[in-house]
Amino acid sequence: HASQTLGHFVDMSTIHLLTIPVNCVEGGSRGRLPLRHHAIHDPMRKTQIPVPAATVQLIQSRCPVIPRVGLVLGSGFGGLIREVDVVRRFAYRELPGFPVGSVAGHTHSLSLGHWRGLEVAVLEGRSHYYEGFELDEVTYPVRVLAGLGVQTLLVTNAAGGIDPKFRPGDFMVLSDHINALGANPLRGPSTAGLSRFVDLTEAYDRRLQQHLRAAARQVGARCHSGVYLAVSGPSYETPAEIRAFRRLGADAVGMSTVPEVIVARQCGLRVAGLSCITNAAAGLGGANQTVSHEEVLETGRQRETIATRLVAAFLDRLAR
């Protein structure tokens, strides 16, 4: 079986001949690069991550779709999948190397299909650093999307609002980010053909930001632009931390997204980011405030319809 064979791809002597189409430079130009094992090959680790090319080949053998656009659907954005003409859906458990998380509100599947003529790959849910996964595991699905042919990636998430103008239910287009995870997914051995010294001056594509803001206006969603700060979690932040983050320039805070964006940029993908502000950050919600995952999920459910319409309008602009 494929899953039995794939376990052997961690042998460096057997994987150096694998090549797949990847986006290798800014602007989405294409090339063929040898993909060696990109993760830390550490014999002390309980599991070794298979080379992304192997998982790409498995997917391509079962589905003919070559996606141009990839989407990562975080909390509150899952309704979009009902609008996609799905050709093939893979549970993450079917795909070697894909981490399977356990957080409520996250479906764990990869769907390939069409959005009104636009070929898409949709990651329904993600895994998180705080669940105990290494960052090379968390970002492995992004490397697979790049190998499948994705050129543009939209990452979505639920976030706590730090800017006092933000209200629960608002949206924020990511203009930049601050990595406060204490780790970087590019740490360790470099990926063949790709520099580990990735320029993040423009991590989020300006043209794509314009498309997201225009899509928000089109559907009547209250939307801001701002800086997303990623923390490791899983505990929520203290009021003192939120005050410090605000002074650093953060407008919203969450526990995901940034590692995926860093790896996507290393792969040469154009990236857009969109947050649903599900709650006021700690210390900003009044004297009796408590912050809970239930609140995050409930706000996400309430805003799922408008979130779906917003992302749909964004995709329509890409399809033109």
Buried (B, 14 or more C-beta within 10 A) or exposed (E): EEEEEBEEBBEEEEBBEBEBBBBBEEEBEEEEBBBBBBBBBEEEEEEBBBBBBBBBBBBBEEBEBEBBBBBBBBBBBBBBBEEBEBEEBBEBEBBBBBBBBEBEBBEBBBBBBBBEEBBBBBBBBBBBBBBEBBBBBBBBBBBBBBBBBBBBBBBBBBBBBBBEEBEBBBBBBBBBBBBBBEEBBBEBBEBEBBEEEBEBEBBBBEEBBEBBBEBBEBBEBEBBBBBBBBBEBEEBBEEEBBBEBBEEEBBBBBBBBBBBBBBBBBBBBBBBBBBBBBBBBBBBBEEEBEBEBEBBBBBBBBBBEBBBBBBBBBBBBBBE
